[in-house]
Amino acid sequence: MKERVQKIISQWGVASRRQAEKMILAGQVRLNGNQVHLGQKANPETDLIEVNGKILKPSNRPQSIYLLLNKPAGVVSTCHDSRNRTTVLDLLPKTLARDQGLHPVGRLDVESTGALLLTNDGVLTFHLTHPRYHIAKTYHVWVEDYPPESILKLWRQGVNLAGKKTLPAQVQVLKQGRKETLLEIVLKEGRNRQIRRVAELLGYQVINLHRIAIGTITLQESVLSSGCYRHLQELEINSLYNQVHLTSVKVPADIKEYHL
């Protein structure tokens, strides 16, 4: 059965769908010896697909992996970093991070911490990061001072950020310290550094930003400490699939947890 080449590449765990599209545009993908154009279709059972000179073979397709990482501060949410900073893949054992096609699903900025999904399932990555599906993400955010209800109301309604209004958000006060406030914020979009930028626009500096949940997947830090990860359970994976209207998957029953 023929599929678009970028979809095949993502299904094979080589890259996410968007990354695969960039690789095609960069001339890194060939089909039966010829450079692939975006949108071109192929049958992986009969056609020869090469990515950076490496042939994709159905027998070499890696097993799908789904991880939840508790990202520490100072770690970048990328597979490679030109400045040689620690990446999220550096937190995994080499046997897991190497040649498996693992990549982060979306990003947390370098100083933010908490829940981050990693997978080699490019199709799921594409859907989870697509703005159409509005997957809720929950954050605990310390800000300086005490934002009044009038400010929180503006935040909930959405503000104009770089010429485009943000989607409505859930914002509530959890507790207050001597000079700071802890907010719980639920977003259904993921614009670059959105919480920090909105807070600054409203006159409040973010002290600490920590993501505690992605959709129905919760961090549970009593189980998963900073810098550690675990495999998602079958029910959790199927829940993510259901949220983006994909067919659920079956994962091995013997998956284990790892604590680094």
Sequence and secondary structure as in RCSB ss.txt:
>XXXX:A:sequence
MKERVQKIISQWGVASRRQAEKMILAGQVRLNGNQVHLGQKANPETDLIEVNGKILKPSNRPQSIYLLLNKPAGV
VSTCHDSRNRTTVLDLLPKTLARDQGLHPVGRLDVESTGALLLTNDGVLTFHLTHPRYHIAKTYHVWVEDYPPES
ILKLWRQGVNLAGKKTLPAQVQVLKQGRKETLLEIVLKEGRNRQIRRVAELLGYQVINLHRIAIGTITLQESVLS
SGCYRHLQELEINSLYNQVHLTSVKVPADIKEYHL
>XXXX:A:secstr
  EEHHHHHHHTTSS HHHHHHHHHTT EEETTEE  TT EE TTTS EEETTEE  GGG     EEEEEE TT 
BSSS  TT   BGGGGS HHHHTTS  EESS   TT EEEEEEES HHHHHHHTSTTT   EEEEEEEES   HH
HHHHHHH  EETTEE    EEEEEEE SSEEEEEEEES   TTHHHHHHHHTT  EEEEEEEEETTEE  TTTS 
TT EEE  HHHHHHHHHHTT       TT  EE  
